[in-house]
Amino acid sequence: MARERTSTQTRKRPGGPAGQVKRRNCFFCKDKIEEIDYKNTSQLRRYISEKGKIRSRRITGACRRHQVQVATAVKRAREMALLPYVAEGVEESRGGGGRGRRDREER
């Protein structure tokens, strides 16, 4: 029989301070925000990385419901050109590690 965990319990992981993980509270739940507006780009910029990727729940600390709303709002803001799809000035390095194909002259 599997034990069900209540929301007040914390997960214990080895390696951290005292072996416990700090619980993050959802910013939107704390401020009692029901829906996230795609026009509020200053708020949405907190949820995208320097490269323009949407950050995960694990990093942002948002609950599942609000993380889905953040992702939808970011996608809408990108479509309306309020947020960039990729950050400007970020260039990929030409040196190793990539999955791209090499030209025959480089071999």
N, CA, C and O atoms as CSV, one atom per row, in Angstrom:
chain,resi,resn,atom,element,x,y,z
A,1,MET,N,N,0.822,-1.170,0.000
A,1,MET,CA,C,0.000,0.000,0.000
A,1,MET,C,C,0.876,1.247,0.000
A,1,MET,O,O,1.804,1.351,0.802
A,2,ALA,N,N,0.594,2.177,-0.878
A,2,ALA,CA,C,1.376,3.403,-0.964
A,2,ALA,C,C,0.835,4.435,0.022
A,2,ALA,O,O,-0.374,4.592,0.192
A,3,ARG,N,N,1.765,5.127,0.660
A,3,ARG,CA,C,1.364,6.182,1.581
A,3,ARG,C,C,1.168,7.472,0.813
A,3,ARG,O,O,1.958,7.810,-0.069
A,4,GLU,N,N,0.122,8.183,1.151
A,4,GLU,CA,C,-0.118,9.471,0.520
A,4,GLU,C,C,0.527,10.563,1.356
A,4,GLU,O,O,0.464,10.541,2.586
A,5,ARG,N,N,1.140,11.508,0.683
A,5,ARG,CA,C,1.837,12.578,1.369
A,5,ARG,C,C,0.942,13.811,1.397
A,5,ARG,O,O,0.361,14.187,0.380
A,6,THR,N,N,0.836,14.426,2.546
A,6,THR,CA,C,0.043,15.648,2.641
A,6,THR,C,C,0.901,16.826,2.217
A,6,THR,O,O,2.126,16.719,2.172
A,7,SER,N,N,0.268,17.951,1.906
A,7,SER,CA,C,0.992,19.117,1.401
A,7,SER,C,C,1.856,19.769,2.476
A,7,SER,O,O,2.727,20.576,2.150
A,8,THR,N,N,1.637,19.440,3.748
A,8,THR,CA,C,2.422,20.068,4.809
A,8,THR,C,C,3.740,19.348,5.040
A,8,THR,O,O,4.643,19.904,5.665
A,9,GLN,N,N,3.866,18.134,4.553
A,9,GLN,CA,C,5.106,17.404,4.725
A,9,GLN,C,C,6.137,17.899,3.732
A,9,GLN,O,O,5.800,18.333,2.630
A,10,THR,N,N,7.405,17.828,4.135
A,10,THR,CA,C,8.482,18.223,3.241
A,10,THR,C,C,9.249,16.981,2.816
A,10,THR,O,O,9.332,15.992,3.544
A,11,ARG,N,N,9.801,17.066,1.627
A,11,ARG,CA,C,10.628,15.958,1.143
A,11,ARG,C,C,12.006,16.072,1.756
A,11,ARG,O,O,12.538,17.167,1.937
A,12,LYS,N,N,12.568,14.934,2.070
A,12,LYS,CA,C,13.916,14.936,2.613
A,12,LYS,C,C,14.855,14.376,1.555
A,12,LYS,O,O,14.626,13.300,1.003
A,13,ARG,N,N,15.893,15.113,1.293
A,13,ARG,CA,C,16.903,14.676,0.338
A,13,ARG,C,C,18.267,14.795,1.002
A,13,ARG,O,O,18.518,15.741,1.748
A,14,PRO,N,N,19.134,13.852,0.737
A,14,PRO,CA,C,20.469,13.945,1.324
A,14,PRO,C,C,21.296,15.026,0.644
A,14,PRO,O,O,21.079,15.339,-0.527
A,15,GLY,N,N,22.241,15.593,1.381
A,15,GLY,CA,C,23.179,16.537,0.805
A,15,GLY,C,C,22.876,17.993,1.096
A,15,GLY,O,O,23.782,18.823,1.019
A,16,GLY,N,N,21.670,18.332,1.419
A,16,GLY,CA,C,21.315,19.724,1.682
A,16,GLY,C,C,21.513,20.066,3.135
A,16,GLY,O,O,21.902,19.205,3.925
A,17,PRO,N,N,21.255,21.300,3.506
A,17,PRO,CA,C,21.364,21.659,4.920
A,17,PRO,C,C,20.299,20.928,5.730
A,17,PRO,O,O,19.104,21.098,5.487
A,18,ALA,N,N,20.720,20.139,6.664
A,18,ALA,CA,C,19.855,19.327,7.528
A,18,ALA,C,C,19.021,18.337,6.727
A,18,ALA,O,O,18.072,17.759,7.255
A,19,GLY,N,N,19.372,18.132,5.432
A,19,GLY,CA,C,18.711,17.121,4.607
A,19,GLY,C,C,17.309,17.472,4.161
A,19,GLY,O,O,16.598,16.600,3.663
A,20,GLN,N,N,16.880,18.721,4.321
A,20,GLN,CA,C,15.531,19.085,3.920
A,20,GLN,C,C,15.563,20.086,2.779
A,20,GLN,O,O,16.497,20.878,2.648
A,21,VAL,N,N,14.530,20.035,1.959
A,21,VAL,CA,C,14.391,20.950,0.846
A,21,VAL,C,C,13.496,22.093,1.277
A,21,VAL,O,O,12.442,21.875,1.873
A,22,LYS,N,N,13.916,23.310,0.977
A,22,LYS,CA,C,13.105,24.471,1.327
A,22,LYS,C,C,11.897,24.515,0.403
A,22,LYS,O,O,12.041,24.447,-0.818
A,23,ARG,N,N,10.715,24.628,0.982
A,23,ARG,CA,C,9.501,24.700,0.177
A,23,ARG,C,C,9.332,26.097,-0.360
A,23,ARG,O,O,9.440,27.081,0.372
A,24,ARG,N,N,9.062,26.173,-1.666
A,24,ARG,CA,C,8.813,27.459,-2.288
A,24,ARG,C,C,7.319,27.657,-2.401
A,24,ARG,O,O,6.582,26.736,-2.752
A,25,ASN,N,N,6.885,28.845,-2.105
A,25,ASN,CA,C,5.474,29.156,-2.244
A,25,ASN,C,C,5.255,29.844,-3.572
A,25,ASN,O,O,6.088,30.625,-4.032
A,26,CYS,N,N,4.142,29.551,-4.169
A,26,CYS,CA,C,3.796,30.147,-5.450
A,26,CYS,C,C,3.536,31.640,-5.255
A,26,CYS,O,O,2.746,32.031,-4.396
A,27,PHE,N,N,4.198,32.462,-6.050
A,27,PHE,CA,C,4.038,33.911,-5.958
A,27,PHE,C,C,2.599,34.325,-6.240
A,27,PHE,O,O,2.069,35.222,-5.585
A,28,PHE,N,N,1.971,33.677,-7.205
A,28,PHE,CA,C,0.613,34.034,-7.607
A,28,PHE,C,C,-0.415,33.587,-6.566
A,28,PHE,O,O,-1.400,34.285,-6.329
A,29,CYS,N,N,-0.189,32.433,-5.949
A,29,CYS,CA,C,-1.099,31.978,-4.893
A,29,CYS,C,C,-0.984,32.881,-3.667
A,29,CYS,O,O,-1.981,33.182,-3.011
A,30,LYS,N,N,0.244,33.308,-3.365
A,30,LYS,CA,C,0.468,34.166,-2.218
A,30,LYS,C,C,-0.256,35.504,-2.372
A,30,LYS,O,O,-0.842,36.018,-1.419
A,31,ASP,N,N,-0.209,36.065,-3.594
A,31,ASP,CA,C,-0.865,37.349,-3.859
A,31,ASP,C,C,-2.306,37.188,-4.316
A,31,ASP,O,O,-2.961,38.169,-4.667
A,32,LYS,N,N,-2.805,35.950,-4.316
A,32,LYS,CA,C,-4.187,35.639,-4.704
A,32,LYS,C,C,-4.524,36.153,-6.103
A,32,LYS,O,O,-5.574,36.757,-6.324
A,33,ILE,N,N,-3.607,35.899,-7.045
A,33,ILE,CA,C,-3.821,36.264,-8.444
A,33,ILE,C,C,-4.465,35.070,-9.134
A,33,ILE,O,O,-3.901,33.976,-9.144
A,34,GLU,N,N,-5.638,35.276,-9.707
A,34,GLU,CA,C,-6.383,34.188,-10.340
A,34,GLU,C,C,-5.868,33.873,-11.734
A,34,GLU,O,O,-5.644,32.709,-12.067
A,35,GLU,N,N,-5.677,34.915,-12.559
A,35,GLU,CA,C,-5.224,34.696,-13.931
A,35,GLU,C,C,-4.034,35.578,-14.228
A,35,GLU,O,O,-3.925,36.689,-13.708
A,36,ILE,N,N,-3.138,35.079,-15.069
A,36,ILE,CA,C,-1.923,35.789,-15.424
A,36,ILE,C,C,-2.138,36.463,-16.772
A,36,ILE,O,O,-2.573,35.827,-17.731
A,37,ASP,N,N,-1.829,37.756,-16.839
A,37,ASP,CA,C,-2.061,38.535,-18.042
A,37,ASP,C,C,-0.814,38.523,-18.918
A,37,ASP,O,O,0.290,38.769,-18.431
A,38,TYR,N,N,-0.982,38.239,-20.207
A,38,TYR,CA,C,0.156,38.182,-21.122
A,38,TYR,C,C,0.731,39.572,-21.401
A,38,TYR,O,O,1.858,39.683,-21.885
A,39,LYS,N,N,-0.025,40.634,-21.104
A,39,LYS,CA,C,0.451,41.995,-21.366
A,39,LYS,C,C,1.393,42.505,-20.279
A,39,LYS,O,O,2.065,43.517,-20.473
A,40,ASN,N,N,1.449,41.826,-19.157
A,40,ASN,CA,C,2.333,42.222,-18.056
A,40,ASN,C,C,3.711,41.593,-18.271
A,40,ASN,O,O,4.060,40.604,-17.627
A,41,THR,N,N,4.483,42.180,-19.179
A,41,THR,CA,C,5.759,41.573,-19.582
A,41,THR,C,C,6.813,41.663,-18.487
A,41,THR,O,O,7.687,40.800,-18.406
A,42,SER,N,N,6.750,42.683,-17.649
A,42,SER,CA,C,7.755,42.788,-16.584
A,42,SER,C,C,7.636,41.616,-15.612
A,42,SER,O,O,8.643,41.131,-15.096
A,43,GLN,N,N,6.417,41.165,-15.362
A,43,GLN,CA,C,6.209,40.016,-14.482
A,43,GLN,C,C,6.612,38.721,-15.185
A,43,GLN,O,O,7.183,37.826,-14.561
A,44,LEU,N,N,6.317,38.621,-16.475
A,44,LEU,CA,C,6.626,37.391,-17.213
A,44,LEU,C,C,8.119,37.207,-17.449
A,44,LEU,O,O,8.581,36.077,-17.603
A,45,ARG,N,N,8.877,38.294,-17.478
A,45,ARG,CA,C,10.328,38.182,-17.703
A,45,ARG,C,C,11.017,37.413,-16.578
A,45,ARG,O,O,12.090,36.846,-16.782
A,46,ARG,N,N,10.413,37.391,-15.406
A,46,ARG,CA,C,10.989,36.611,-14.290
A,46,ARG,C,C,10.932,35.122,-14.566
A,46,ARG,O,O,11.684,34.350,-13.972
A,47,TYR,N,N,10.050,34.714,-15.459
A,47,TYR,CA,C,9.825,33.292,-15.716
A,47,TYR,C,C,10.454,32.805,-17.015
A,47,TYR,O,O,10.185,31.685,-17.449
A,48,ILE,N,N,11.288,33.632,-17.640
A,48,ILE,CA,C,12.039,33.174,-18.809
A,48,ILE,C,C,13.530,33.366,-18.538
A,48,ILE,O,O,13.927,34.282,-17.818
A,49,SER,N,N,14.341,32.502,-19.115
A,49,SER,CA,C,15.782,32.543,-18.887
A,49,SER,C,C,16.442,33.604,-19.755
A,49,SER,O,O,15.772,34.290,-20.528
A,50,GLU,N,N,17.752,33.737,-19.625
A,50,GLU,CA,C,18.507,34.700,-20.409
A,50,GLU,C,C,18.433,34.375,-21.893
A,50,GLU,O,O,18.480,35.270,-22.738
A,51,LYS,N,N,18.318,33.102,-22.200
A,51,LYS,CA,C,18.233,32.679,-23.601
A,51,LYS,C,C,16.815,32.777,-24.150
A,51,LYS,O,O,16.612,32.655,-25.358
A,52,GLY,N,N,15.833,32.997,-23.281
A,52,GLY,CA,C,14.452,33.131,-23.722
A,52,GLY,C,C,13.598,31.903,-23.475
A,52,GLY,O,O,12.435,31.872,-23.876
A,53,LYS,N,N,14.151,30.892,-22.823
A,53,LYS,CA,C,13.379,29.681,-22.534
A,53,LYS,C,C,12.501,29.892,-21.301
A,53,LYS,O,O,12.844,30.658,-20.400
A,54,ILE,N,N,11.376,29.205,-21.280
A,54,ILE,CA,C,10.485,29.270,-20.121
A,54,ILE,C,C,11.094,28.413,-19.020
A,54,ILE,O,O,11.418,27.246,-19.240
A,55,ARG,N,N,11.247,28.991,-17.846
A,55,ARG,CA,C,11.841,28.255,-16.725
A,55,ARG,C,C,10.847,27.256,-16.152
A,55,ARG,O,O,9.635,27.458,-16.237
A,56,SER,N,N,11.361,26.180,-15.570
A,56,SER,CA,C,10.511,25.118,-15.042
A,56,SER,C,C,9.954,25.481,-13.667
A,56,SER,O,O,10.416,26.417,-13.014
A,57,ARG,N,N,8.959,24.719,-13.252
A,57,ARG,CA,C,8.355,24.912,-11.930
A,57,ARG,C,C,9.367,24.729,-10.826
A,57,ARG,O,O,9.322,25.418,-9.806
A,58,ARG,N,N,10.275,23.806,-11.029
A,58,ARG,CA,C,11.288,23.504,-10.022
A,58,ARG,C,C,12.132,24.745,-9.727
A,58,ARG,O,O,12.558,24.955,-8.592
A,59,ILE,N,N,12.369,25.554,-10.741
A,59,ILE,CA,C,13.199,26.744,-10.581
A,59,ILE,C,C,12.360,27.950,-10.146
A,59,ILE,O,O,12.781,28.712,-9.275
A,60,THR,N,N,11.190,28.125,-10.738
A,60,THR,CA,C,10.381,29.311,-10.442
A,60,THR,C,C,9.629,29.203,-9.132
A,60,THR,O,O,9.363,30.220,-8.491
A,61,GLY,N,N,9.279,27.993,-8.719
A,61,GLY,CA,C,8.524,27.817,-7.491
A,61,GLY,C,C,7.032,28.023,-7.662
A,61,GLY,O,O,6.299,28.079,-6.675
A,62,ALA,N,N,6.570,28.137,-8.901
A,62,ALA,CA,C,5.141,28.319,-9.152
A,62,ALA,C,C,4.418,26.985,-9.013
A,62,ALA,O,O,4.999,25.926,-9.252
A,63,CYS,N,N,3.154,27.043,-8.626
A,63,CYS,CA,C,2.361,25.826,-8.544
A,63,CYS,C,C,2.015,25.362,-9.966
A,63,CYS,O,O,2.236,26.094,-10.931
A,64,ARG,N,N,1.487,24.174,-10.089
A,64,ARG,CA,C,1.214,23.607,-11.412
A,64,ARG,C,C,0.226,24.454,-12.199
A,64,ARG,O,O,0.425,24.711,-13.386
A,65,ARG,N,N,-0.833,24.882,-11.537
A,65,ARG,CA,C,-1.873,25.669,-12.207
A,65,ARG,C,C,-1.319,26.982,-12.756
A,65,ARG,O,O,-1.593,27.351,-13.898
A,66,HIS,N,N,-0.542,27.682,-11.937
A,66,HIS,CA,C,-0.010,28.959,-12.372
A,66,HIS,C,C,1.145,28.797,-13.351
A,66,HIS,O,O,1.354,29.673,-14.190
A,67,GLN,N,N,1.899,27.711,-13.272
A,67,GLN,CA,C,2.981,27.492,-14.231
A,67,GLN,C,C,2.412,27.283,-15.629
A,67,GLN,O,O,2.989,27.754,-16.609
A,68,VAL,N,N,1.288,26.582,-15.730
A,68,VAL,CA,C,0.622,26.403,-17.027
A,68,VAL,C,C,0.158,27.753,-17.557
A,68,VAL,O,O,0.287,28.032,-18.749
A,69,GLN,N,N,-0.384,28.594,-16.674
A,69,GLN,CA,C,-0.828,29.924,-17.092
A,69,GLN,C,C,0.347,30.803,-17.505
A,69,GLN,O,O,0.231,31.589,-18.445
A,70,VAL,N,N,1.487,30.677,-16.805
A,70,VAL,CA,C,2.686,31.441,-17.165
A,70,VAL,C,C,3.158,31.032,-18.556
A,70,VAL,O,O,3.471,31.886,-19.385
A,71,ALA,N,N,3.208,29.733,-18.811
A,71,ALA,CA,C,3.669,29.245,-20.111
A,71,ALA,C,C,2.763,29.744,-21.235
A,71,ALA,O,O,3.249,30.167,-22.284
A,72,THR,N,N,1.457,29.694,-21.020
A,72,THR,CA,C,0.511,30.169,-22.025
A,72,THR,C,C,0.666,31.676,-22.234
A,72,THR,O,O,0.640,32.148,-23.371
A,73,ALA,N,N,0.827,32.428,-21.152
A,73,ALA,CA,C,0.973,33.881,-21.249
A,73,ALA,C,C,2.269,34.256,-21.957
A,73,ALA,O,O,2.288,35.203,-22.743
A,74,VAL,N,N,3.352,33.530,-21.691
A,74,VAL,CA,C,4.624,33.803,-22.361
A,74,VAL,C,C,4.498,33.524,-23.854
A,74,VAL,O,O,4.990,34.298,-24.675
A,75,LYS,N,N,3.845,32.428,-24.207
A,75,LYS,CA,C,3.663,32.093,-25.623
A,75,LYS,C,C,2.806,33.133,-26.336
A,75,LYS,O,O,3.080,33.485,-27.484
A,76,ARG,N,N,1.774,33.623,-25.663
A,76,ARG,CA,C,0.937,34.669,-26.260
A,76,ARG,C,C,1.713,35.972,-26.403
A,76,ARG,O,O,1.597,36.657,-27.420
A,77,ALA,N,N,2.506,36.317,-25.386
A,77,ALA,CA,C,3.295,37.546,-25.441
A,77,ALA,C,C,4.346,37.462,-26.539
A,77,ALA,O,O,4.645,38.469,-27.182
A,78,ARG,N,N,4.911,36.282,-26.766
A,78,ARG,CA,C,5.863,36.103,-27.873
A,78,ARG,C,C,5.172,36.304,-29.216
A,78,ARG,O,O,5.712,36.949,-30.116
A,79,GLU,N,N,3.978,35.747,-29.339
A,79,GLU,CA,C,3.229,35.854,-30.582
A,79,GLU,C,C,2.867,37.310,-30.883
A,79,GLU,O,O,2.842,37.716,-32.045
A,80,MET,N,N,2.591,38.087,-29.854
A,80,MET,CA,C,2.244,39.502,-30.017
A,80,MET,C,C,3.482,40.400,-30.043
A,80,MET,O,O,3.360,41.624,-30.070
A,81,ALA,N,N,4.659,39.801,-30.036
A,81,ALA,CA,C,5.953,40.498,-30.082
A,81,ALA,C,C,6.197,41.371,-28.850
A,81,ALA,O,O,6.875,42.395,-28.933
A,82,LEU,N,N,5.643,40.964,-27.717
A,82,LEU,CA,C,5.914,41.657,-26.469
A,82,LEU,C,C,7.144,41.073,-25.774
A,82,LEU,O,O,7.849,41.774,-25.048
A,83,LEU,N,N,7.393,39.786,-26.004
A,83,LEU,CA,C,8.575,39.099,-25.488
A,83,LEU,C,C,9.309,38.454,-26.660
A,83,LEU,O,O,8.680,38.051,-27.638
A,84,PRO,N,N,10.634,38.354,-26.567
A,84,PRO,CA,C,11.376,37.719,-27.660
A,84,PRO,C,C,11.315,36.196,-27.574
A,84,PRO,O,O,11.178,35.622,-26.494
A,85,TYR,N,N,11.420,35.558,-28.741
A,85,TYR,CA,C,11.524,34.097,-28.760
A,85,TYR,C,C,12.904,33.673,-28.279
A,85,TYR,O,O,13.033,32.701,-27.534
A,86,VAL,N,N,13.934,34.398,-28.702
A,86,VAL,CA,C,15.304,34.162,-28.238
A,86,VAL,C,C,15.908,35.497,-27.846
A,86,VAL,O,O,15.505,36.546,-28.348
A,87,ALA,N,N,16.872,35.449,-26.948
A,87,ALA,CA,C,17.498,36.682,-26.488
A,87,ALA,C,C,18.447,37.207,-27.553
A,87,ALA,O,O,19.060,36.430,-28.286
A,88,GLU,N,N,18.566,38.515,-27.636
A,88,GLU,CA,C,19.473,39.121,-28.599
A,88,GLU,C,C,20.901,39.068,-28.077
A,88,GLU,O,O,21.142,39.191,-26.876
A,89,GLY,N,N,21.844,38.883,-28.996
A,89,GLY,CA,C,23.252,38.912,-28.637
A,89,GLY,C,C,23.787,37.615,-28.079
A,89,GLY,O,O,24.974,37.546,-27.758
A,90,VAL,N,N,22.977,36.587,-27.946
A,90,VAL,CA,C,23.460,35.306,-27.456
A,90,VAL,C,C,23.859,34.479,-28.667
A,90,VAL,O,O,23.008,34.048,-29.445
A,91,GLU,N,N,25.160,34.262,-28.819
A,91,GLU,CA,C,25.656,33.504,-29.957
A,91,GLU,C,C,26.108,32.136,-29.487
A,91,GLU,O,O,26.637,31.985,-28.386
A,92,GLU,N,N,25.894,31.148,-30.330
A,92,GLU,CA,C,26.359,29.808,-29.996
A,92,GLU,C,C,27.854,29.727,-30.245
A,92,GLU,O,O,28.359,30.278,-31.223
A,93,SER,N,N,28.547,29.051,-29.374
A,93,SER,CA,C,29.988,28.875,-29.573
A,93,SER,C,C,30.221,27.820,-30.642
A,93,SER,O,O,29.496,26.827,-30.712
A,94,ARG,N,N,31.219,28.034,-31.462
A,94,ARG,CA,C,31.509,27.115,-32.562
A,94,ARG,C,C,32.260,25.880,-32.072
A,94,ARG,O,O,32.286,24.864,-32.767
A,95,GLY,N,N,32.857,25.946,-30.915
A,95,GLY,CA,C,33.657,24.837,-30.420
A,95,GLY,C,C,32.825,23.682,-29.927
A,95,GLY,O,O,31.733,23.905,-29.404
A,96,GLY,N,N,33.285,22.475,-30.067
A,96,GLY,CA,C,32.781,21.165,-29.719
A,96,GLY,C,C,31.487,21.051,-28.935
A,96,GLY,O,O,30.867,22.040,-28.545
A,97,GLY,N,N,31.113,19.809,-28.725
A,97,GLY,CA,C,29.974,19.506,-27.899
A,97,GLY,C,C,28.629,19.579,-28.565
A,97,GLY,O,O,27.649,19.088,-28.006
A,98,GLY,N,N,28.536,20.172,-29.738
A,98,GLY,CA,C,27.242,20.313,-30.375
A,98,GLY,C,C,26.804,19.045,-31.083
A,98,GLY,O,O,27.595,18.120,-31.270
A,99,ARG,N,N,25.553,19.007,-31.470
A,99,ARG,CA,C,25.036,17.858,-32.195
A,99,ARG,C,C,25.009,18.086,-33.698
A,99,ARG,O,O,24.612,17.209,-34.466
A,100,GLY,N,N,25.434,19.270,-34.104
A,100,GLY,CA,C,25.393,19.603,-35.519
A,100,GLY,C,C,26.385,18.780,-36.328
A,100,GLY,O,O,27.310,18.179,-35.781
A,101,ARG,N,N,26.174,18.764,-37.635
A,101,ARG,CA,C,27.073,18.021,-38.518
A,101,ARG,C,C,28.232,18.905,-38.922
A,101,ARG,O,O,28.064,20.105,-39.136
A,102,ARG,N,N,29.396,18.318,-39.025
A,102,ARG,CA,C,30.584,19.055,-39.446
A,102,ARG,C,C,30.673,19.051,-40.971
A,102,ARG,O,O,30.241,18.114,-41.642
A,103,ASP,N,N,31.240,20.116,-41.480
A,103,ASP,CA,C,31.498,20.149,-42.921
A,103,ASP,C,C,32.656,19.214,-43.247
A,103,ASP,O,O,33.509,18.947,-42.400
A,104,ARG,N,N,32.674,18.731,-44.451
A,104,ARG,CA,C,33.742,17.798,-44.845
A,104,ARG,C,C,35.120,18.436,-44.829
A,104,ARG,O,O,36.114,17.742,-44.615
A,105,GLU,N,N,35.203,19.755,-45.052
A,105,GLU,CA,C,36.505,20.431,-45.060
A,105,GLU,C,C,37.133,20.462,-43.664
A,105,GLU,O,O,38.355,20.547,-43.545
A,106,GLU,N,N,36.328,20.397,-42.622
A,106,GLU,CA,C,36.851,20.477,-41.264
A,106,GLU,C,C,37.469,19.171,-40.785
A,106,GLU,O,O,38.186,19.160,-39.784
A,107,ARG,N,N,37.205,18.082,-41.477
A,107,ARG,CA,C,37.740,16.784,-41.019
A,107,ARG,C,C,39.146,16.624,-41.330
A,107,ARG,O,O,39.736,15.592,-41.010
